[in-house]
């Protein structure tokens, strides 16, 4: 039989005029098929019954003849025999089941026990038992179906009376059509197969009708099509749902009415007093005093507007730290026997190449130096050879090699450090880490609202001294977890730490939040956190340090109101109330609000009132009311805590979003290299935010023009990608490897010197191998690798291989 869900699905498809026409034809065909099926089953049962009777009768006569002959033989031999009277054998009675007794009565009048010898008579008797059982089960099913049919007819009569009483305008359903309908009953037939239904028991019919009324909604009635036929004879008709049926629209339960403390009013004299719970939370509200912000102003960069994009980047990744990286790299190269040393300009070019790689992503970094024009990047290939790039990447150091932790004697891939020491955790890159954090805090004034959240750095290796986390449900499944503090409006990252350890045991989230927030305490900042950090203890500690807190909190966190626990009846009823319902409790400076949005959320705050401004405090949500096909925007009332949390919680997420656009991170064997890439990305994002605040977007005729009317190039703002490319080009500008190699043909060849031949041009000589530059060889000019540069370009008239700059010198232009 159909379930209630399938009944409602069929209701949607059969409510149209075409569905009603199909229903009339299907019902008539179904009645004919069911009548033929029941008649055929009855005839088959009578035939089998006659055959079984004939077989059992013949087997009985044979048994009587054998036993009579055996009695005569025993009498002649003088043995003790049983008495034979009128062909009836008297024997010791045997315990038999009710089924076997009934079988004996049907098979014949004899009460004798079948012979122990397994012959044809025993087989025939077993077959007759199975037939009788099958016949009884079929009669029982027919009886149940008759009772169900009577219940359907009673239901149809009641529905017809209800629809006629409601009037023609409310007559909607399957009973509007003419003719009979056979609605299915939502119940399990298998559970009723063992019950003993009787024709004389009228109480069972009444109970069955009451069950049917409780299980099936009278407004939704199914239809059985012509294809839904009981082919197995078990009384079950498989349901059929049209393939093109519309989706099931479940009726929403009526919302529960909110409690009296929903959307509380501002405090007033003479208001009702409610006793606080054991934690001090009370339903009676008081005004919360909030101090003004005491941080540095104005909000934004602390330095003046800079002329070049590279200058913004060097405000965070300073020349001082780049010089230290070059010095430490030279020390490592000298220890390894490398004679060619690096410089500050080359380290800047190495960083600029990584920025270009972040803009133009290629899976294999070797393809940037490919001879194929589709892969090759001329800016990268003309700046540094791939061999030199690999050499610098191998020996690059972010700390002095002499003070780095030494490897263990037994495990050369794991440094001998303790995880509780942050200095030793980030040993290979600790000076760069501290320099970037110091510059980030010095060069920007944070606003009133700040955010603390996690920032993941992707890493899949197993050689790190910093703790690695594996979270399979996150976008970055494996890597280092950093706790960052960012400005809520701009996403500027001001502070960050790795996951700390105290004596080998992880720190609490309250200690982590206090550590990240420590440089910005006593300024009355407003900190926003999620439920991973928020707690009553953290709010009290921050309040003692003149810092406010607002954030979602776990319902099982300690110190929260007793009636706000997840298992309390009040919160269970809140889940069934309308969206926008919220309750508030207050404990001195702290307020706790439980708000019903799409889900119920609990928000703890030390900077908000317990009530809302009923004119302005609301959020816009797309809501689908009953009877509507599409969602429409609607104002939902919300506490001020929830509105500010939605606006100000995404500071770190905004920083991660900007960092992910053009990240320079690439695969590396050294674990700390991923941390170094993260620091470069943070410097680039912070530089971009400062540049954008110094160069706000100009609209209309706000662009500056000179006396001739031309637009000033300085006033033209750069996009994010253009800013990154400008920084990369300016970092690379001071360094050229002069290695020559493959170079693509140029559309505009170099100008011809005045004293040179008319046909002298710097062109591709189309030679198989690159040759040394003639001018560099004559002047003994060598590149960083110590070799004379090679090139395939030169002057075809002079038949000399020349670099691009050497072409001008060779022909006397310079």
C-alpha positions, 0 to 999 in steps of 0.5 A: 500500500502507498505511504503517506509521502507517496499519497501527497506526491500523487495528489500534486500530479492528479489535481489537474484536469488531465490527471482526473481524466487519467484517474477515471480510465485507470480506475475502470481498467483496474476494477476489471483486472482485479475482478478477472484476477480474483475469479482466476484465483478462485477457479485455480483453487477449486481445480487443485482441491479436486485433484488433491481429493482424488489423490488422497482417496486413492492412496487411502484405499491402497493403505486399507488393502495392505493393512487388511492383507497384513492382518490375515497373515498374522492371524494364520501364523498365530501371532498377536494381531489387532482387531479388524472390524468393518475395515476400521483399524483401531490403534494407539492414539497419537498426538497430532497438531491442529493442522494435521487433524484438519487435513485428515478430515478434508482428505477422508473420514479415516482417523488412522495415522499414515504409514511410516513408510515414505511413499506416494500417500505421504507425499500426497498428504503433505501437498494437501496440507500446503494447499489448505494453508494457502487457501486459508491465507487467501481467504484471510487476505480477501476478508481483510481487503473487504474490510479495507474497501468498506473503510475506503467507502466510509472515508469517501462518503465523509469526504464528499459530505465535507466538501459539499458542506464547505461549498463549491469554491473550496472543493479541491481534491481527488473527489471532485471527479465523477465516479468511484475512487479507491484511495490507498491506505497508509499502513503495513499489510505485513503486520496485519497478516497474522491477525484473525479478522472475523465477519461477525466482529464489528468492533474491528471494523470501527478500530480500523476506520479510526486508524485510517483517519489518524494515518492519512490526511483526508485532503491528500488521497492517492490514486491507483493506476491501471499498472498498479496490479497485485500480480503476486496475490499477496494483497500489496499493490506497488505504488506508482509515482509519475516520473514528471511529477512536481517535487513534493511540497510538504506543509509546514507545521504551524509555528509555536507562539513565542514566550512573553520575553521575546523581543524585550523592551528597554529598561524602565522604572518600575519594571518587573523583577526576576530572580537571577539563576545560580550564575547571575543571569537575569531576565530583567535588563539594565543599560550597558555602559560602553566606553569610546574607542581610545586607539590611534587615529585616523584609521589606516596607514601611518605613513604618507602616500608613496610614489611607487607600488614597490615602496608599499611592499618594502614597507613590510618586507623591508630592505633590512630583512632582505639584506639579512636573507642575502647574507645568510644565503651567502653563508650557506652557499659558502659552506656548501662550496658555491663560489658565486655569491648572491646580492640584495638585488638578486634576492629582490628579483627572486621574490619578484619572480615568485610574484609573477608566478602567482599571477600566471599560474603554471603547474610545473615551474620549469615551463616558465623557461620553456622554449615553447612560446605558449609556456615561456614567460619572457619576464622571468626567463630574461631575468634569471636562468632556471639553474640560478633560480634553483640554486637560490631556492636550494640555499635560501635562508631566513635565519643565520645557519649557525643558530638554527637547531641541529638535526638529531643524530638518528633522524636527519630530517627532524631537528632536535627542538621542543614544540613548546618553544615558539622560537625553536618552532620557527627557527629557520624563518623566525627573524623574517616572521618577527620583522613582518609582524613588527612592520604590520603593527607599526604601519597601520592604525586598526579600527574599532572592530577587529577579528580573530580567526584561523588562517591555514597554510597548506603543507602535506609533509611530515618534517615540520617542527611546527604542529600540523593539523589535518581537517578533511572537511576544510578547503585546506585539509592539511597544513599549519594553523595560524591564529590571526588578528585582522581589521574587520573592515579592510582585512588588514592582518596585524598579528598572527601566531602559530598554535602554541604549546605549554609543556607539551599540552595544547593551550586553551582557546582563551589563552590563544585569543589573549596572546593574539590580542595582547599588543592591542589591549587597553584601547577599548577595541571591539573584538569579534570571535566565533564559537571556538574562542568565545566564553564567559571567562574570555569576555571577563578577562578582556573586559578587565583589560579594557577590550570588548567582546562579541561572538557566537558561543557554544550552548554547552559552554560553562557559565551561560544562563541555565534556561539557555541550555540546548536541552531546556524546554525554552530553547526547544520551543524556540526552534519551532518559533518564527524567524526573528524570535530572540530572548535575552539575559543579562549579567552585569556588563555581559548580555547573552541573546538566543536568536532564531534565524534559519537556525538558532544561535547564541551570541555573547557580548560585553558591548551591547544592550539586551534590547534592540532598536525596533525601528532599525535593528533588523536583517534582510532575508529571503523567505518563502512563505506558504503558497509562494513559489519563490523566495522574497526578501523580508525584514527579520527582527534581530538583536544588535549583537547579531547584526554587528557580528554579521558585519564585522566577523569576516576580517580574517576571511577577507584577508585570506580571500585577498591572499588566495587570489595571487599567492606565490606559494609553490611546492617545496621540500622544506617545511618552513618555505611555506611559512616564508611564502605566507609572509610574502603574501601577507606583505603583499596584501597589506601593501595593497590595502594601504595603496588602496586607502591612499588612492581611493577610487575616483568616479566621473570627472574626479580624475586629475588632468594637467594643463593640456587636458591629458589624464594624469597617470599618477591618479589612475588607480591600479587593480589588484593584479596590476598592483602585484605586477607593478611590484614584481617588475620593479623588484626585478628591474635592478637585476638582469642575469645576462645569460642569453639563451632562447629569446623570441623574435621582436616585432620592433628591432633595435634602431640602426647606428648611424655609422653602421651598415644600412642592413645591420639589425639585431635579429635571430641568426637561426642557429642550432646552438647559442654562441657566446656574445662577441662583445662580452667575450672581448671584454671578459664580461661574465654572468653570476654563474661565472660564464660568458653569456650566450645568445642566438641573436646578433648582427647578420651582416657582421656575422656576430652573436651579440646580446641585446645591450652589446649590439649597441655597444658593438656598433658604436651607438653608446 
